[in-house]
């Protein structure tokens, strides 16, 4: 085995983002420093001319907490993590050299090449492998990127309860403007969306002949009655402040009905709306980490946007409407940047939600109205990690 590992082949790459980068940027000739093979389809050199160093650092952080890979916090060394089953490289392909007694010794030169420098000099141009120090002392990346809460969003939620929103807008506008092209989505003229509303316009008894009996007939809400409310009648919503009228729709009828939280026996009016012209909206539902893995700044934005997607769809109790502050704040940020709406996931259906800031961008489709009766609700659940009492042990710690 060579003394310095500088190349990885696509066969040794296990992570999809890593394989994607090698496939797009790799060369067709080389020798992999991990498996020692030269017959792979693509290779990439780990040097200053490529961004592979930043990508590998990002992937360590994406899959692991710093508690896992920083010995200072009790974790394993990274070469140890990569020498056993792991989501980044295929450890079974690593070929030991004569001087290597264990796989992690063979991995170490490869690690040494991509892990240095461990901190980014410029957060806009590189990725830090370790958190390092800040004003509070030495910190750590407590969560993997894939599960990380946004510190900025938590701070913003507190600040919005103490300050007027417009005093916090400049910073948020700057952050989102930095990556708005990565989350922009075109909605084309003619695309159809669904809307539901509890209730109906009228209920009447109907009879066609004197001796055929009677039946109840419902007349659904149509046109403006199922569209966006007027600003005068617009109450506080997930994305809109009181007195601001947005049009909430969904990608399918099941999601539209689920989102209004009906009860069994409720009668529901539904209708279809279509886009009148091509518009651009923000989409939070298809965030691609591949677009964000080349700098600390972009990673922070990826975490923020993922958290926003969850906040936008999070069920809120009626007495907790103050928790709408963040989603309302960012809806206004997206609108000020120039977007006409936002797409976000549904927490109770497989479809997605669409909130359009300008109701006039859509038109009601005539004769699309239907009436549905809710017959039953279906709930699904999984076991959550829980403990009846905190574990008392020297090596065990709990964090908020």
Rosetta blueprint (number, residue, H / E / L):
1 X L
2 X L
3 X L
4 X L
5 X L
6 X L
7 X E
8 X E
9 X E
10 X L
11 X L
12 X L
13 X E
14 X L
15 X L
16 X H
17 X H
18 X H
19 X H
20 X H
21 X H
22 X H
23 X H
24 X H
25 X H
26 X L
27 X E
28 X L
29 X L
30 X L
31 X L
32 X L
33 X L
34 X L
35 X L
36 X L
37 X L
38 X L
39 X L
40 X L
41 X L
42 X L
43 X E
44 X E
45 X E
46 X L
47 X L
48 X L
49 X L
50 X L
51 X L
52 X H
53 X H
54 X H
55 X H
56 X H
57 X H
58 X H
59 X H
60 X H
61 X H
62 X H
63 X H
64 X L
65 X L
66 X H
67 X H
68 X H
69 X H
70 X L
71 X H
72 X H
73 X H
74 X L
75 X L
76 X L
77 X L
78 X H
79 X H
80 X H
81 X H
82 X H
83 X L
84 X L
85 X L
86 X L
87 X L
88 X L
89 X E
90 X L
91 X H
92 X H
93 X H
94 X L
95 X L
96 X L
97 X L
98 X L
99 X L
100 X L
101 X L
102 X L
103 X H
104 X H
105 X H
106 X H
107 X H
108 X H
109 X H
110 X H
111 X H
112 X H
113 X H
114 X H
115 X L
116 X L
117 X L
118 X L
119 X L
120 X L
121 X L
122 X L
123 X L
124 X L
125 X L
126 X L
127 X L
128 X L
129 X L
130 X L
131 X L
132 X E
133 X E
134 X E
135 X L
136 X L
137 X E
138 X E
139 X E
140 X L
141 X L
142 X L
143 X L
144 X L
145 X H
146 X H
147 X H
148 X L
149 X L
150 X L
151 X H
152 X H
153 X H
154 X H
155 X H
156 X H
157 X H
158 X H
159 X H
160 X H
161 X L
162 X L
163 X L
164 X L
165 X H
166 X H
167 X H
168 X L
169 X H
170 X H
171 X H
172 X H
173 X H
174 X H
175 X H
176 X H
177 X H
178 X L
179 X L
180 X H
181 X H
182 X H
183 X L
184 X E
185 X E
186 X E
187 X E
188 X L
189 X L
190 X L
191 X L
192 X E
193 X E
194 X E
195 X E
196 X E
197 X E
198 X E
199 X L
200 X L
201 X L
202 X E
203 X E
204 X E
205 X E
206 X E
207 X L
208 X L
209 X L
210 X L
211 X L
212 X L
213 X L
214 X L
215 X E
216 X E
217 X E
218 X E
219 X E
220 X L
221 X L
222 X L
223 X H
224 X H
225 X H
226 X L
227 X L
228 X L
229 X L
230 X L
231 X H
232 X H
233 X H
234 X L
235 X L
236 X L
237 X L
238 X L
239 X L
240 X L
241 X L
242 X L
243 X L
244 X L
245 X L
246 X L
247 X E
248 X E
249 X E
250 X E
251 X L
252 X L
253 X H
254 X H
255 X H
256 X H
257 X H
258 X H
259 X H
260 X L
261 X L
262 X L
263 X L
264 X L
265 X L
266 X L
267 X E
268 X E
269 X E
270 X E
271 X E
272 X E
273 X E
274 X E
275 X E
276 X L
277 X L
278 X L
279 X E
280 X E
281 X E
282 X E
283 X E
284 X L
285 X L
286 X L
287 X L
288 X L
289 X H
290 X H
291 X H
292 X L
293 X L
294 X L
295 X L
296 X H
297 X H
298 X H
299 X H
300 X H
301 X H
302 X H
303 X H
304 X H
305 X H
306 X H
307 X H
308 X H
309 X H
310 X H
311 X H
312 X H
313 X H
314 X L
315 X L
316 X L
317 X L
318 X H
319 X H
320 X H
321 X H
322 X H
323 X H
324 X H
325 X H
326 X H
327 X H
328 X H
329 X H
330 X H
331 X H
332 X H
333 X H
334 X H
335 X H
336 X H
337 X H
338 X L
339 X L
340 X L
341 X E
342 X E
343 X E
344 X E
345 X E
346 X L
347 X L
348 X L
349 X L
350 X L
351 X L
352 X E
353 X E
354 X E
355 X E
356 X E
357 X L
358 X L
359 X H
360 X H
361 X H
362 X E
363 X E
364 X E
365 X L
366 X L
367 X L
368 X L
369 X L
370 X E
371 X E
372 X E
373 X E
374 X L
375 X L
376 X L
377 X L
378 X L
379 X L
380 X L
381 X L
382 X L
383 X L
384 X L
385 X L
386 X L
387 X L
388 X L
389 X L
390 X L
391 X L
392 X L
393 X L
394 X L
395 X L
396 X L
397 X L
398 X L
399 X L
400 X L
